């Protein structure tokens, strides 16, 4: 690798940053601008001065083994299993059944459409193309969904489908590729294909679980060594991916060469790290992780999409030959997507096992199916010499499939991506919900109210004069009055919505306090996860306009992932995951602290600026009474435990106090170091002494 390759790499990164800024100003999707920029860089790279730009190439190996694991981990790390489980039927049907339907439709219908215009393209070649082009790419769409305000559940469904159908599509692609390479041998080819497909899916899931839990344990072992924790998360994506590929080349069972899907394995491992392993990390690392992987995802996507532009321009088939096949492919692919969406989601609605999917959501899922990095990877993995009996065209199968794939990707990026916002608005999907509308107006009231208080503080501090104070006061009083009028005139029947907002606000304060206790070392991982899960359930109930608690003594179900882990523990004869008497005591004591936080916040509302947002005094009283009841029950539980285990818990309290003091010492030392009151040398010395004590 020479200097020109490095110069090319960093030049492309610099161009990507400039394109990002330009895309923000022009309000054009970033990925679209990147592909266009890549296309425009090709003629520039043909000049002598800028010839180095094309030195960094988008090879199959680079895409497959370096970039793809990063993209998978970055997307899967933040997916909550609990939220996914609520929509598992929809996501599973779309990512497996929907993809199979789309692939079959494109393969069969595409074959006859091309035959109709005089192109005899074999069905197997069209099925290969169907597997390549049926997988949706989440990168471009999700950023647009967030920007234009798509509902959270719709975003989750699309993200889940996009992630899981990557693995399904790639497994299907390999099956068709093998059949084309070795020829169709009838029933035996079908059986081999089914075995290969299901071994990739099931094997990928099992291997991903093993790798995810293994690396979670490794992260737990190195907890406190921040650089090691971060390195392990970087390794889990690539190590899972590459090791899975290695195993796929060597595992033979009953004469069948089994393949495991590296994409599915990496996806599952990443989800395990995000939902289980993240609790094993140091608090500082866990907070940093999202930014760390977001940055890697940004750089990877930038390079992939800008280099796509190079690939599009450098196609070997002349445009006048490819234009009709590309146009027909776009039409067939759009119809295939529609066929894979409406009937499948219609079945979900008929089953009534999950919340119904509105027709407008189906329209958007059908239209917003962008294609990207994975399709390019699969195209590049097609052998240059791949052929079938009767193929007599001047261009190869790879060149033909590349041309129509790239044409479809171009269409989705240039047409679909740029119109998603308008489609969402036309369908009314971007409209504010009742809660969002209420939050919008009430937030403005709060913001301007806080501004008025700040103006008074600035005057009292002598930072503005009387004339400036009068001018600013009039300005903010007008804004505050207008926002109050808007709130009263444009929102109706807000009593329940205001109550929901208040409950979510209080639960948010409890979460914040819980995280602080965990960071201080006052509670362990088991207690933190148990209470956090309970708070999440209560938030989800409120968002559905349900009661926060079904009963004052309600016992919450165990998190789905934790249930799975508990089963594994029993099978492997490991220690029981139930709370010990000491942990149970800490659990209730922590609950008590959170309840006190909630009560204090509720009682302080009438004297705070928030009373303009949460202005229903009867509701405040009602919620306060709920927390007072919880406080009384928790006090009784703690007293009962102390009476039955006095000696044990008395000693435990002393140890807990010592731990709290130790955490406070380290916190104070870190603050002294941060403020440069002590030198790095003294910081290291003192930290070692305190930890040894």
N, C-alpha and C positions, 0 to 999 in steps of 0.2 A: 504494500500500500504506500504510494508516494505522497508527496506534499500536496499535489493537486487534489487528491481525494479529500484530504482534510480541509483544504481551502474551499472546495465545493460544498462539503457538509456544512461548514460554519456560515458560508455565504447563503445557502438555502435557509438556514435557521434565521439569519438576519432578515432575509426577504420575507419569511413567514411572519416575523414580528411586525414588519412594516405593513404587510397585507392585513394582519389582524386589526391594526389601528385604522387602516383605510376602510375595512369592512364595517367597523363600528360606526364610522362617520357616514358611510353610504347606506347603512342599514341593509346590507346584503349578507346572506349567510357566509360565514368565514370559510367553510369548506369549499363552497362554490368559487369564491375568490381565489383560493389556493390552487384549484384545478386550472382555472383560467390563467393564473400567473405562471403555473408550470408550463402550460401550452405556449405562452408568449416568450418564455425563457429559451425555448428550443432554437428559434432563429438567432437569438442573441448568442447562444452557445456555439453556433456555427462560425462565429467571427473569431479571428485570431486572438484578440485581447481577452475575450470571455470564454474561450474554449474549455477552460478548466471546470465550468459549471456542470457539465455533463459527466464529470469524472466519477461522481458518487452515484452508483446505479442501484435501482430498486430490484435486487435479486430475489429469487424465491426463498433462498436460505435466510437472507436478512429479514424479509417479511415474516417468514414462518417461525423461525427460532428466536428472533430478537424482538421484533415489533409486536407480533400477535400476542404473546404472553403478557406483555405490558398492557395492551388494550383490554384484554380479558380481565386481568386482575383489577385494573382501575375501575372498570364498570361493575364487576361483581362484588367488590369489597364492601360497598355501601348498601347493598341490597339486604333488606331485613327479611329473614326467613318467615317471621310471623306475618308480615304483610303479604309476602309471596304465597303463603299457605292459604290465605283467604281467597286468593284468585287462582289457585293451583289448577283447577279444571280448565279455566279459560286459557291460561298460559300454556299448559301442556297440550291442549288440543290445537292451539295455533302453531306452536313450535314443532309439533310432530305430525299430527294429522293434517293440519293446514299446509305444512310444507310438502308433505307427500302428495296431497291433492294438487297443489300448484305445480310441482315437478311433473306429475303424470299429465296434467292438462297441457303444459307447455310442450312436453315431449310428443304427445299424440297429435294435438291440434296443430302445433307448429310444423310437424312433418307434413301434414296434409295442406296446410296453407302454403308452404314453400313448393310443394308438388304442384299446387294450383297455378303458380306463377312460373313453372318450368324448372324449379330447382329440386333435384331428387336428393334431399338430405335424409340419411337414415334415421330411424326413430331413436336408436341408441345414442347417436350424436346429439339429437335434440333433447333427450333425457339427461345427458351429461350437461348440456347448457341449462336445462331446467333446474338441476341441482345447484348449479353455480349461481344462478340469478334469483332463486327463490328466497334466499336468506336475506333478511333485512339488516341494514346497518344502523346501529343506534346512535352513532356519534353525531351525525349532522342533525337527525330528527330531534333527539332529546334536548339539545341546546335550544332548538326552535320551540319545542313544546314549553320549555320553561320560560322562554322570552315572551311568548304570546299567551301564557297563562292557561295551559291545558290542565284539566282536573288531575289531581294527584293519582287517583286510581287508574285513569287512562294512561298516564305516563308510566306507571308501574307495570301495567299489562304490556305496553309496547316494549319497555326495557326488558322485561322477563322473556317475552317472545324473541326479541332480537338476540339475547344472549344464548338462550337454549337452542334456537334454530340454527345457530352457527355450527354447533357440534353435530346436529342432525344432518344439516346440509353437507358438511364435509364428509361425514360417514357415507352418505348416499353418493357423493361425488366419487369417492374411492371405489365403491361397489361398481358403478357404471364404467369407470375407467378400467378396472380389471376385466370386466366383461368385454369391453372393446378391444383391449390388448390381447386377450386370449381367445376371443371368439365366443359367440353364444352357443352353448351346448345343450340347450333344452332345459329339462327339469333340474338337472344337476347344477346348472348355472344359477337357477332361481334359488335352490336350496343353499348353495354356497353364498349367494348374495344375502339371503336372510340371516345366515349364521354370522357372516362378517358384520352386517349392520347392527344386529342386536348385541354381538360381543363387544363392538365398539361403544355402544351406548351404555350397556350394563357394566362392562369392564371399566369404562371411563369413570362412571359414577363411583364404583367401589374403590378404584385406585385414587380418585380425588379425595374421597373420605379419609383413606389411610394417610395420604400425604398431608391433608389439612390438619388432622388431629396430631400427627407426628410433629409437624412444625409448630403447632400450638404449644405442645409440650416443650419443645426446644426453646421457644420464646419465654415460657415460664421459667425454665432453668437459668436463662441469662438475664432475667429481669433485673433492672438496675444498671445494666451495661447498655446504654442507649444505642451506641453504634452497632452492637451485635444484634439487638432487636430489629433495627431497621434493615440490616443486611439480611437477616433471616426472611423478612417479608419479601425482599427483592429476590432471594433464592427460591422461595416456595413457588413462585410463578414459573420461572425458567426451569428449575430442577424438575418440577412435576411434568412440565411439557416435554422436556428432552428425555427424561427417564421413561416416560410413557411410550415415546417413539421407539426407544431402544428395546423395551419389553415387547412391543408389537412385532419386532423383527425376529424374536427368538422363542416366543411362547407357542407351543404346538400341543393340542389336546385331542386325543383320539384321531390323529391324522389330519386334523384341521388346524390351519395356521390362524390363530386368534389375533385380532387387532383390537387395541384399546384406543379410544378417541382421546388424543392429547388435549384437544380443545375442551371437551366435556370434563376431563380430569382436572384441568387447570381452573375451569369455571367452578367446579364443586369445591376444590381446595381453597380457592379464593373466598368463596362464600363462607366456608368453615372458619377461615381466619377472620373474616369480617364480623361474624356473629358469635364466635366462641373465642378465637385466639386474641381478639382485640382486648378482652378483659384480662389477659395474661400480661399485657404490656404495661410498662411504666406509664403513669398518667401523662407525663410530658410527651412521650413518644406517641401515645394514642392520639393526642391532640394534633401532633405534627404529621401523622401518617396521611391524613386526607390531603393535606397540602402537598406533601412529598409525591404521592402518586398522581395527584391532579396535574402537577408540573410534568411528570414523566409522560402522562397521557397526552398533554398538550403538545409537547415536543414531538412525540411519536406520530400523532395525528397530523401535525403540521407537515412533517417530512413525507408521510405516506401520501397525503392528498396533493401536495405540490409535485411529487414525483409521478403521480398518476397522470398529470398533465403531459409530462414527457412521454409516457407510454402511449397516450392517446394520439399524439402527433406522429409518433414513429411507427404507426401501423403499416404493415407491408401491403395490405390490400388497397387498391385505388378506391377513392371515395365514390366514383361513378359506378363501380361494381358493387360496393358494399351498401350504398344508400338505401336501395329497396329492401334487402334483407334486414337492415337495421330498423327501418320503419315498420316492417311486418313483425319483427321481434318485439318491438316496443308495444304494439297493439296486443299481441298474444300474451305477453308478460302481464300487462295491465288486466286483461280478462282473467288470466290465471290467478292473479292476486285477489280479484273480486270473488271468484269461485271458491277460493280458500278462506275467505272471510265471512261472507254472509251466511252460507249454510252451517258452517261450523259454529259461529256465535249464535245462530238461531237455535241450534241444539242446546247450547248452554242456557239460553233463556227459557226454553221449553222444560229443561230439567229442573229449574227453580232451585238448584243446589247452591247457587251464588247470586249475588245481586245482579239484576238484569243489565245487559249492555244496551244502551240507547242506540237507535238507528244512526243518529248523527255521529256517534263514536265509530260505528262500523264504516261509515263513509270516510272518516278521517284515517282510520287504520288502513283502508284500501288505498287511499290517495297518498298517504304519507310514507309509503314503503320505499325509502331510499336504499340504494345499494352502494357499497364502498370497498373497504380494504379486503375483506375475506374473498369477495368475488375476484378481485385482482390476483390474490394469492393462488386461488384455485386455477385460474387461467394460466398463470406462470408455471404451475406444476404439471400442465399437460405436456407430454413429451413432444418434441419437435417432429419426430418421425411417426407419430400416431396416425394410423390409417385403418380403413375398413374395406372389405371387398366391394368393388364397384365405384370407389371414390376416384373420379377422373378429372377433377377440377385442377386448374393451374395453382390454386392456393391450397395449403394443407388444412387439416381439421383444426389444428391449433390456431392458425391464422383466421379461419372463418369464425370459430367460437370466440376468439379474442375480439374480432371486429364487432360482432353483434352484442357481446357483453359490454364492451366499452361504450358502444352506442347507447345501450340501455342505461348505463351508469351516468353518462353525460345527460341524458334526458331527465333522469330523476334529480340530478343536481341542478341543472339549469332551469328546468320547468317546475318540477314538483317542489323542490326546496324553496324556490323563490315565491311560490304561491301558497304555501302552507298557512301563512298568517291570514291571507284573504279567505282561504277555504274555512279556516276555523271561525273567522268572524261571520262568514255567510251562514255557517251551520249553527252559530250561537254558542259554540263551545267555549269561547273566550269570555263569555258574559260572567259578571261577578255573581257569586252565590249570595244568598241573603246574609250569611255571616260575613263574607268578604266585603259586601257593601257597607254593612254596619261598622266593621273594623276600619274601613277606609275613612268614613266620615268622623268616627270617634277618634281615630288616630290624629287626624288633622286638628281636632279640638284640643287634644292633649299637647300636640307639638306647639301650637301657637300659645297655649296657656303657659307652657314651660318657657317659651320665648319672652312672654310678658314678665315672668318672675326674674329671668336673667337680666332684663333691662333695668329692673329696680336694683339688682345687685351691682350692676355696672355703675349706676349712678352713685350708690352708697360708697363704692370703692374709689370713686373719683376718676373712673376711666372714661366717662362721657360727661359732657356738660349738660346744663338744664335744657338748652335748645335741642341738642341731639336726643336727650331723653324724651322730650315732648314729641318730636318727630317720629321716633321709633315706636313710642307708646301708641300714638294714633294709628300708625301703620299696623301694628300687631293686634290692637283692639278691633280694628276693622276686619282683619283676617279671622280673628277668633270669633267675632260675632257672625260673620258670614258662614263659617264652618258649622257653628251651632244651628243657624237657620237651615242650612243644607241638611244637617242631620235630622232635624225635626220635620222638615217638609218632604224629604225624599226617602225616609225609612218609616215603615209602618209595622205594627205588631212585632216589636223588637224585644219584648219581655223575655221570651225563651232564649233568643239569640244572645242577649246581653248576659243572661245567666250562664249560658254555655261558655261565653268568652271569659267570664270571671273564674269559672271553675278551671278552665284550661290555664289561665294566668296563674292561679294558685298552685296547680299541679306543676307548672313550669318552675315556680320558686322552690317547690319541694325537690324537683330533679336537680336543680342547681345546688341546693344544700347537700343532697345525697352525694353528688359528685365531689363536692368539697370534702366531705367526711372520708370518702374513699381515697382521695388524693393525700389526705393527712395520715392515712394508715389506720384510722379509727375503726374501720370495718374491713372485712376481707372480701374476696371476690364473690363467694357464694351469697353473702348477704346483699352485696351491692346489686348483683344480677337479679336476685329474687325480688327486691323492692323496686328496682327499675322496671322490671317486667310488669309488676302490679300497677305502677304509675302509667305505663304505656297502655295497658288494657283500659284503665279509667279514661285516658285521653281519647282512645278510639271509641269508647262508648258515648262520650259526650259529643264527639264529632258526628255521630249517628243519631243524635238527639235522644239518647237513652239515659237511664239513670246511672249516675256515677258509681254507686254501690247498690247491689241487689239486696244486701243485708248488712247490718252493722258488724256482724261476725263472719262475713263472707270469706270463704277459703278460695283463693284464686287458683286456676289450673296451672300446671307446670308448663313452662315454655316448651314448644315442640322439639327444638334442638336438644334441650336439656333432657327431655323424656327419652330421646334416642340415645343420648350419652349414658343415661341411667341404665338402659337395657344392656348396652355394651359393658358397663361396669359389672353387672350381674353375670353376664356370660363369661367374662374374663376373671371372675371371682376377685374383683378389686374392692377397695374400701367403699362403704356405703356413702352416698352423697348427701344423706339427710343431715340436718343441722345438729351439732352436739348441744348439750345443755348450755355450755358457755356461749356458743354461737346463737342459740335461740334467745338467750337473755340479751345479747348485743343486738339481735334483730329487733326485738321489741323496744329496746332502749333507743335504737335509731329511728324506729317508727315514731316514738314519742317526741324526739327532737324535731322531726319533720312536721308533725302535727302542731307543735308549738310554733314553728316557723309560719305555718299556714294561719294559725289563730292570730298571731301578732300582725301579720300582713293584713288580714281582714279587719282587725280592730283599728288599724292605722289608716284605712281607706278614707273615712270621713274627713280627716285632716290633711289629706294629700291631694295633689292635682289629679290623681286617678279617679276621684269621685265624679269628675265630669264625664269620664268614660263609663264607669260602673256606678250609675246613678240610681239604681233601684235599691233603696234602703231595706225594703222587706226581703229582697233576695239575699242581700249581704247578711242579714240577720239569720235567714234560713240556712245558708251555707256555714255560717259561724256555729250554729247549733249542731250541725252535722259533725264538725270537727271537734266541738266540745264533747260530744258523745263518744267520738273515737278516742279522745284524750282520756276520758273517764274509764273506758274499757281497757285501754293500754296500761293505765296506772294500776288498775286492779290486777292485770296479768303480771306486771312487774313485781307487785307486792306478793303475789302468790308464789312466784318463782323464788323470790328472796327468802320467803318463809320456809320453803321446801329444800333450798340448796344454799343456806346462808353462808356456811364456811367456804364452800367452793366459789361462790360468786363474790364474796368479800375479798378473797385472795385474787380472783380474776380482775376485780375492779382496780386493785393496787397495781397489777401488771399493766392493765390498760392505761392507767394514769402515767405510769413510767414510759410507756410507748408514746403517749401523747406529748410528754415533755421532750422525749428524744426527737420527735418529728418537729417540734417547735424550735429546738436547738438548731437543727439542720436548716430549717426555713430561715431563721435569723442569720445564720452563717451565709446562706446563699444571698440574702439581701445585702449584707455587708460587702460581699464580693462584687455584687452587681453595681453597688454605689461607689466602688473603688476605694472603700475605706480601708480595706486590707489588700495586700498584694496576692498574686496568684500562689506564690510560695507559701504564704501563711494560710491561705484558703485550703490548700492541699494538706498541710500539716494538721490544721484544726479539724478538718473533715475526717481525716484518718483517726485522730484521737477520739472524736465523738462517736464514730462508728464502732471503734474498738470497745468503748465503754458500754 
